Amino acid sequence: MENFFAAPTRKELADHLTRALGWVAARPQGEQAPVVLIYAWNENDEGGWLMPTLPCQTDRLDALRQVLKKTAAPDRKPELC
């Protein structure tokens, strides 16, 4: 028997990120992780991709952007790596 996993819909992906950010925010100050890990930018073979693919499918990035726009702290500037 083969395992098959369907890619998340835009809403499912947004909901996952919302829950992850909520979980981090709910931790006591000294136990908060400063990051949520999202798998993965370019795992195209495994279905975990976020990067746009032809013909410029940006649904996954758009979903994450909508969540992050709502949850961004207004007094903090994003840090670049």
N, C-alpha and C positions, 0 to 999 in steps of 0.2 A: 504494500500500500504506500502511495506517495503522499507526502505532506504538501499541502498547498495553503498559502496565506495570501489573501487579497490585500492589495495596497489600500491604505486608509483613504477614506473620502476626505475632501477638504474640511468638512465639519468635524470628522473624527480626529484628524490631525490637530485642528485648532483646540478641540476639547482636551486632547492629551497634553498639549502644551499648557493650557490653562490650569489643568490639575497639577502638573509638575511645578509650575510657578507658585501655585497656592500652597503646595506641600512645603516648598522651601520657605515661603513667607511665614508659615505657621510654626516653624521651628523656633525654639528659644534663641535669642540674639547670639549667644556664644556657639550655637550649633548650626547656624545657617551656612549652607554652602553658597559661595558667590557665583555659582554657575549651574545651569541645567544642560546636560549633554544631550545632543540630538544626533542620532545616527541616521544617515551619514550624507555628506554632500554629494559624493559621486559613486555610490555603490549601485551602479546601474544594473549589473549582472544579478544582484541579489534583491532588487526592488526597493532598496532603501534610499533612493536618490532624492535630492532636493533641487539640484541644479536644473535649470531649464533644458528641455530637450526639444528637438525639432518636432513639430513646428512651434517652437517657443511656448511650451507648456509651463506656465508659471503658477499653476494652481496651488501647489504645495507651499511655495514661497509666499504667495499672496495670503494664504491662510495663516501662516506664522506671523506675517507682518501685521495683520489685523489684530491678533492677540497681543503682540508686543506693543503696538500703538496704544492699546487700552491700559496696559500694565506698566508702561514706562514711568519711572519716577520723574516728575517735572523738574526737580532741582538737581538732577544728576545728568551729566553728559555721558554718552556711551564711550567706553574705553575701546581703543583699537589695539589689536594684538601686534 
